[in-house]
Amino acid sequence: MQVTELPFNRSLGLKSDGAAICLEPQPQHLNHLETVHASVLFGLAEAASGHLLLRQFAELQNRLCVLRSSTVKYRRPAAANQMIRAVATLDEQQTLAFLERLDAKGRATIDVPVSVAQHDTQVLAGTFTWFAGQ
């Protein structure tokens, strides 16, 4: 499954460019300030976190995976006329610990950091906690 194929993400117009999830802002994405709405940025970041999990963990293809919680900080307004990219990352220690818990208990959580940016300017930083189980 590709996160860009989920109905909500399709409605936003999210695209994948490999490691990142991207959005070309459209008029329906804008808020009262003519910048990209916070909920659109959140959706983009959440999709990037799920995208990374699906790319990195083949073990998750046949498991229940749901977002458990998140924290985000909106750092700058996102302009209406520039591509936005969301990139999620995991370090090797997080990856190994997650796989060990998943193997031992059949379920585990993992925190996925995400950065959303336009060019070199970060507009959102967040952490998305995912639950994986059977």
Steps between C-alpha positions, in 0.01 A plus 500: 500500500612854429393776738434726202226258391292543816180694422575791735857536376378486139254779579791713620698421186797347682777350286810298578844588367669197656592580858274805532129573471430819307216743451454772241265740684161563339239768580298253712804448726514863613385666819371852569859636478551353151763258636470120513253390768642332811287189448646452151854524637408252773357258242814528292724431801289206619510348152880534491531312830283214372685501169831445679362214709365320194827547311723395788304214657367226273376335822224761523327412172272244671458672836267757645682834503333810640613841614484510879611857571695791362663825594563772246644846501408738222815703442420726202204558269513289184469710185219428259718489189788265586538122520501361854700185592463284809782265598487247784811346656591217736835415646637146511456465876127589478457256214665210683310563824167515315566175315606325821179607681286407200660156478486433876149627575327511162438872544707814548500877472751718325558877493561637152647853471386701197618826350282694256672768293475734204842527338733517802247652742340269753128572540410211735690263726322209659515156652239240409459198727375191319362179646555174312322182606325194376 
